Amino acid sequence: MDRSDYRRLLLNIQIAVNAILENKIRAFLTSMGIIFGVASVITMLAIGKGAETTLLEQMKLLGANNIIIAPNVEQEEGKVSEDIVSDSNKQHYSPGLTLSDAESIGKTIPYVEFTSPEIILETTIIYSGKKRSGKLIGIDNNFWKTKSNPISMGKIFSDNHLDNSAPVCVIGNGIRTRFFAGESPLGKKIKCGKLWLTIIGVLEQQDITSENIKSLGIRDYNMDVYTPVKTVLIRYKNRGMVTLQDIQELNRMDMFDEGAEEETVEKDFNYHQIDRIVVKVNDNRYMSHISEIIKRMLERRHYNVIDYEISIPEQLIQQEQRTKRIFNIVLGAIASISLIVGGIGVMNIMLASVMDRFKEIGIRQSIGATRKDVTLQFMSEAITITLTGGVIGIFLGYVFTLGIEKSTGITGVISLNSVLLSFLVSVSVGLIFGIYPAKKAAKQDPVVLLRHD
């Protein structure tokens, strides 16, 4: 393309822009369909991207390739096989989830990298005249493997701490900011329940939203105090051991008549030694199979009493992700319909514009304009209208996304790809729906056009 061709192209574009400026209201109304179509697409893509980001954050919080085993406090008995029932037909009861269960799963099942048991106790945290309720979490060092960069200050538990049930703890970052503002907590003692624990480390700040805490059923790790699991069992409470207090409590339960009050007492009785087991699997291809093996193992160890729940968070989140992806595709398709309608509107207005400007076209052709020049003129008008509508639509989509975030709390993420896609769609709509009017204008006989009123 030589210099004269460039001049011709620029002249045609200039004529198209001048025609649009002379009919601003018509051009704006023509672009309305494009504006709202692009805004809808931008908004839907932003909501979809936000949902994907939220799911990835949830996956990170729950941990990849994890199987979660949680107890059911209320015991439900199943059928007992003949080899389990003794000659005297004594009824067997489940011992509940125990450390032994966690150890057996880690030692006997292939592709299990480690197991992380947890004991969760509601407690009161006290330091220097400040008090608040919180959770004391009994763990072993496998717990730290489920998190990246877990410790921001100090260190994790040593083997000596774990073996000797030492009165030490690692605190969440939220506990540090509330109790130790402006000072280092390392080496200081904090009272959890009835005991004073020496702080040896501080957990890295965990980015957990209230929405994730509610939807995933997880704790706010920033507000927890962590201590060795044996410290909890020996120095606090071992629910796996029957004590005089437990016997007295069961005797009190027997004194209740059958009814709602008895059911309440029974539900409050928790005989599980631990509150959660996280099973880390090496290969996610075997997640379902390992989950089934764990189920059968626990059935044998718990005498066919199903007093536990096994869940695979990764699979649940992936299923949710697939559902949301389908939903976003449907919404995107619906939003795209408005773009098609907008494109049809552009074509109709351009056809009307051709009819109104027959004489102008004839004059241009009579003084030397070629059919190619006329085609470029009307194509330029269509593309300019749709491209301008696309820019306005991108801005409006940003406003819509912010409005949805503020009103519903749904996160929206506008990516560069969605913006580029909107520009591409705008130009494509102008090209596709502007070709026919432009061709129609170029094919007119200039002699007939000059005679047109």
N, C-alpha and C positions, 0 to 999 in steps of 0.2 A: 504494500500500500504506500503510494507516494504522497507528497505533501498536499497535492490538490484533493486527493481522496480524504485526507484528514480534515481539510478545510470544509469539504462537503459534509462530512459526518458531523462536525461541530456546528455547522450552519443548521442542519436538520434538527439537531438536539436543541439548539437555541430557539428555533421556531416552535418546537414542541413545548418547551418551557414557557415561552411567551403565551402560547395558547392556553396553557394551564393557569397561568397567572391572570389572564383575562376572564377566566371562569373559575374563580377560587372555590366558590360554594359548591358548584357541580363537581369539581375535582375532589373536594373534601368528602362529599356525600358518596362519591364513587369509591373512595378508599375506606369507608367505614367498615365494610365487610372484611377487608384485609386487616385493618387495625385490630378489630376484636378477634379475628381468627388467629393472628399471630400472638396476641395477648393471651388467648386461651391456651395455645400450644406452649408458650413460655411458662405459663403458670402450671400446667399439667406436668411438664418436664421437671420443673423446679420441685413440685410436691413429690413426684416420683423419685427424684434424686435425693431429696431429704429423707424419704422413707427408707431408701437403700442405705444412706449414711447412718440412720438411726439403728437399722438392723445390724450393720457391721459393728457399731458401738456395743450393741447388746451382745453380739457374738463374742466380742473382746472381753466384756465383763464376765460372761458366763464361762468363757474359756473354750477353745476349740478342742474337738475330740474328747469331750468330757461326758461321762455318764454320772448322773446324780441319783443317789439312793437316800431316801428320806423315810423316817418312821411314820407309821400311823399310831398315834398314842392309844386309840381305842382298839383293843384286841378283837380280831374277828377270827373265829376258828373255822377250819376246813375239815374235810374228812381225814381221819387218821387211819393209816394202813395197819394191817394186822401185826406187822413186825415191830410197830412202834408201841402198840398197846400191850401192856404187861398182862400177866395171868390174872391179876386182881382187877383188871379193867380200870387202872388208874388213868386219869386224864392228863395228858401232857400239855404244857404251856410253852409258848415261845419265850426264849430268854431276851428277846428284843435285839435291836442292832447293837453290836459290841465291837470293841477293838479287834477281837479275834476274827470277826467277819471281815473287817478291812484287811487284816494280815493274810487271811486265807485267799481272798480274791487276788491280792497282789502277788502271792507266791505260786498259785496253782493255775491261773488262767493265762494262756498265751496272749501276747500283744498288749498286755496291760503294763504300762510304763511304771506307774505307781498309784497308790491310793492315799487319799488325804482325809482322815477322819476329823470331825469337828464336834465339839460339845459347846452348846450355847446356853449360858446362864444369865438370867436377868439379875442385875445387881445395881448397887449404888456406888458412884465414884466420888471420892472426897479427896480434896487437896487444898491446904492453906485456906480453910474456911469456905471453900467453894464446893458445891454439891450438885450432882445431877444424876438422873437415872441413865443406865447404859447397859451394854452387853459385855460379858466376859467370855471370850472365845478360847476354848482349849484346842490346841492344834499341835501337829508335829512339823518338822521342817519341810515336808512335802508341800505344805500349804503355800510356801513362798514360790514354789515352782509353777504355780498356776498364775502367777503375776509377773509382769516384766518390770524390772527395776523397783522391787518392792520396798526397799529401805532407803530413806533419804538421810537419816542420821543414825549413828550407832551401828549395831550389828544384830543378826538373828541369834536364835538359841544355839548354844553349843551342845555337844553330846552329853556333857556333864549336867547341863541344865535339864535336858530331857530325861536322862536316866535317874536323876536324883530328885525329881519333882521340885526343882528350885523355885523359890518365890520371886520370880522375875517376870517381866512383861515387855511387850512392844506395844506402843500406843498408836492409834490412828492420828492422822494429821489434824483432824477436827478437835480431838482431845487436847493436842498440844496447843492449838491456838486459843482454846477456852481456858485452860488451866495454867499454861506456861507462857503467856504473852510476854515477849521481851526477854526471855531467859531460856537457857538450855535445860530440857527435862532429863537429860542423861544422868544417871546415878541417883536421881531423886526417887523418893518413895511415894506411891499413890495408893490410897486405900480402896480396895474393891471388895465390897461386902464386909466380911469380918477380918480380912487379912490385908497387910501392907505388902505391896509388890514393888520391887526395884526396877526402874525403867532402864532398859539396856538399848532400846532402839525406837525409832519413829517411822511409821509407815509412810511411803510416798503418797502425796495427794491423789486420790482416786476421783476421776471426773464421772460422777454419778448424778443424774438428774432425778428429781422426784418422780418423773414419769417412768423412768427405768426401774426405780425402786418399787413402784406400784405394779407395773405391768409384768416385770420379771420375778417379783416376789423375792428380791434379794435385799440384803441389809445395806445400810450406809456404812461401808467399811471405814470411813474416816472417823466415825464416832465409836469404834470398838476398841477394847483392850484385849490383847492376845497374850496368852500364857501357855506353857507346855501342857499337853493333854493330861499327863500324869499328875501335874500339879493340881488340876481341877479334880481328878478322881480321888487323890489322897487328901488334899487339904480342904477341898470344898464338899463335893457331893459325888458319890458313885451310885447312880441309880441301878446299876447291875447287881448290887449287893442288898440283901434283905436286912434291914435294921429293926431294932425294937420300935422305932417310930413308925416304920412301914406297917408292922404287925398291928400296932395300935390304930393306925389309920384304917386298915382293912377291917378291924373289929368294929370301928365306928360305922363303916360302910354297911356292915351286916345288920346294924341296928336300924337302918332306914327301911321303911316300907317300900314296896315296888312303886315306882312313879317317877316323876320328873326330877325330884331332889336326888334320888339314888343315881339316876343317869348322869346328873351333873357331877357328882363326886367321882363316879367311875371314869368319866372323860378326863378329869383333872389328874388322874393317877398315871404317871409316866414311868414305865419300867425300862425304857430304852437307855442303855449306857451312853450312847452317843446320838447326836441329833442329825448328822449328815455324813455321808461318805462320798467324796468326789473320786471317781475312777478315771484316770487319764489313759487313753488308748493310743497306741502308736500309729495305727492305720485306720482311718475312718471308714474304710471299706468293710471292716469287721464289726462296726459299732452295734448293728442289730443282732448279730450272732453272739457277741460277747454279752450283750444285754440279756439275751435269752439264757445263756449259760449261768450268769449271775442269778437270774430268777430261780433257776432249778437248784442251784447251790444253796441259796437262802431258804428255799422251801424245805430242803432236807435239814438244814441247821436249825430252822425254826419250827420243825415238826408240822409242816404243812399249814402253819398259821400265816396268813398273808397280812402281816402287820407292818408292811413297808411299801414304798412306791419307788419304781424305777423309771426315770425319765431321761431322754436324750435331748438336751437343749438345742444342740446344733441342728438336729433334724426338724425340731419344732420351728426353729427360726427360719430354716430353709424353706419349709412348707409355707410359712407366713410370707416369706420373700417371694415365692412363686405366685401366691395368691395376689399380693400387692402388685406384682409385675403385670399379671393379667388384667387387673383392675386399671392400672395406669395405661395399658395399651388400649383398653376400651375407652377410657376418658380421652386419650390422645386422638383416637379415631373420631370420637364425637366432636372434639375441638377442630379437627381437620375439615369436618363438613362445612363449618363456617368459612373456612378458606376457599373451599370450592364454590360456595354460594357467593362469596366476595369476588372471586374470579369471574363468575358468570355475570355479576353486576358490572364489573369492569368492561367485559365484552359488550354488554348491552349498551352501556353509556358511550363506548367508543363507536359502536355502530350508529347510534343516534348522532354522535358528533360528525361522523362521515356524511350522513344525510344532510346535516345542517351546513356543511362546509363544502358542498359540491362546487360552488362557484370559485371558492378559494383554491381548491385543488386544480380546477380547470385553468385558472390564471397562472398558477405555478408551472403547470405542464406546458402552457403556451409560451412561457418565457424561458424554457429550457430545462425545467426539472424533469428528471427521468422517473420511471415507475419505481425504481430502486429508492430514489430520494423520497417519494411519497410514502413508500413502505417504511423507511427508516424514521420518518417524521412521526407517524402514528404509532409505530412500535416504541419509539422513545417516550411518547406521551404515556402509553400504558405502563411501561417499566418505571417511569418516574413516579407515577401515581402509586403503583404498588410498592415501590421501594420506600417512598415517603411514608406510606401506611405501615410498612414493616418496621421502620424506625420508631414511629409513634407507638406501634403495638408492643415493641420490646420494652419501651418505657412504661407503658400501661401494664404489661405483664409483671414488671418489677413491683409496681404499686399494688396489683392484685395479690401477688405473693406475700408482700408485707402485711396486707390486710388480712389474709387468711392466717398468717402466723399470729397476729395480734388477737384475732377473734376466736381462733380454735386451738392455738398452741401447737399446731402441726408445723414441723420444721420444713422450710423450703430452701433449696440450694440452686441458685441460677449459675449454670456453668457456661464457660466460653463456647462449648460445643452447641448448646441450645441457642445461643445468640447467633452463631455462624449459620446454624440450620435455619433460623428465622430469616436471615438475609437471603439464603439460598432459596427458600420457599417463596419469598416476596418476588425475587427476580424471576423465578420459574413461572409463577402465576402471571406476571406481566408478559412474559414471552408466549406462554401457551394461549392465554385468552386474548392477547393483543394481535396475534398473527392474522386471524381471519378478518377483523375489521381493517387492518393495514393492507392486506391483499385485495380486499374489496375496493378500498379507496384507490389503489394503484391501477386496477383494471378498468376504471371508468374511462370512457372516450372523452378527451378534452373538449371536442366540439359540442357534444351533448351537454357537458358540464357547464360550458360558457352560456348556453341557452337557458340553463336552469335558473328559476327565480329564487 
